[in-house]
């Protein structure tokens, strides 16, 4: 298991379909893709489990992507590094540089549960 720092970003995304929140995780493994999840709930600071959906992997540039146009607004709320504390099949536990601890647990397919622990 690799315990290197991962990069993360959490953003709010508003477009003609409404508002949703995106989380991106980048593993420093040499891959150029960023793992991505999305939810209609502002899940980053919630203290209860929130359902989120695994979306397609994004290009590395998406971890820092922001936009402010008439049709699309993407604003990063939080970003930095996160230490992988534990990983098993379908489960990840991270601690951000700000001290937040969160877990991602796969339920089935693209469905996950996100929990902010601290």
C-alpha positions, 0 to 999 in steps of 0.5 A, a space after each residue: 500500500 502506498 501512503 504518499 500524499 495525494 492531491 485533492 480538490 472539492 468544487 461547486 459546479 453550477 450550470 443549466 442542469 443545476 448545482 452539484 459538488 465535485 471531488 477529485 483525487 489524484 494518486 501520484 502513481 504516474 497516471 495522468 487521470 484524476 479519480 472523480 465523484 459528484 453529488 447534489 449534496 454539499 458533502 465536504 463538511 457534513 458529519 453524516 454519510 452522504 451518497 455520491 456517484 463515481 464519475 468518469 476519470 478526468 484529466 490531471 488539469 481538472 484538479 485545479 479547474 475553475 470557470 466563470 462564464 454565463 453558462 458554467 461556473 466551477 469554483 474550488 472550495 477546498 484543495 490541497 494534499 491528503 494522506 492515504 490512511 487506509 485502503 482496501 477494495 472499495 474503501 479509502 480513508 484520507 486525512 487532509 493537510 487541514 486535519 479533515 478525515 474522510 472515508 469513501 466506501 463503495 456500495 455497488 458499481 458507481 455508488 459510494 458513501 462519503 463520510 467526513 469523520 473529523 
